[in-house]
């Protein structure tokens, strides 16, 4: 999956079912998705971490209940991209949230 932000192309992994995700120990950005009936995806949440394996996926993540609530009992998926540097991750995360407006990122 490719996403273009301000002329920067970011490659994300293929979608993986959240409950089957072998969470890597990397810096990165992740998108929580729900698969729709037409086989496209809707983005529920966008986050970033210095170490994805320490985020508590899925049950201990602070937004997990929102993901469940908004998935309409459909399978939840995740895609991720290794992005180094906190400032860079935060900038990209903010830009992605502004583009996709995920329901579980609302404050």
N, C-alpha and C positions, 0 to 999 in steps of 0.2 A: 504494500500500500504506500503510495507516494502522496505527500502533502507539500504544497508550495506555499511558503510564507516569505513575503518581501524578497523575492527572487532567490530564496534559499530552498532547496529541495530536501525534504526529510523523508527517509525511508523507515517505514514501520514494519514490524513482523506481520506475518499472516495471522488472521484471527484465531485465537485458541480459546476453547471453553474455559471460563474462569476456574471452575472446580478441578480442571485437569492441568492447570498451568503450573509448570515447574519454574517457579519464580527465580530469575537470574539475580546474581549479586553484582549488579551494575548500577551506575548512575543513569538516570533516564527519565523519559516522559512516557506515561501510559494513558490509554483511552479505554474506558469501560463502555462496551457496546451491547446493544440488544439486537438480535436478528429479527427482521420484520418478515411478514408473510411472503413478500416479493423477493426474498433473499438479499435485500439490501440491509444496511445497518443504521441504527440510530444511536448517536453518542449520548450516554447518560452522564459521564463524568470524565474529567481530564485532570491528571495530577502529575507530579514530578517528585523525584526522590534522589537523594545522594546514594541510596542503596535500596533498590526495589525489594530485595528479600526481607527487609526490615519493616515493611509497610503493614504487615499483618493480613495479607490477602488470604481468603476473602473475608472471613468472619470477623476479624478484629479491626478491619478498616473502619474509620469513623463514618464513612458514607455508605457502608454496606446495606443498611436498612433502606436507604433511599433507592439504591440500585434495585433491590428486591421489589420495593413498592412500585417502581416505574417500569419494571420489565414485563408486566402483564403475564407472569408465569412462563415467559419464554426463556430460553437459555441465554445466559449472560456470557459475553466474550470479552477478551482483552487483546489489544495490540500494544506494542511498545517499541521504543527506539532508544538506543544508547546515545545520550547527550551529555557531554562532559561540561563541567563548570556551572555552579549554582546560578550565577547571573544569567548565563545563556539559557539554562533550563527554565528559569522563572519568566524570562522574556518570551520564549516560545510558548510556554504554558499559557500565559496571558493572551497572546495572539490567537492561539487555538480556541481558548474559551470565548473570545470575542467573535470568532468566526462561527463556531458550532453552537454556542449558547446552551451547553448541556444543563438539563433540569437539576441535576444533583450538585452543580457548582453554584447555584443561586445562594445568596447570603441573606 
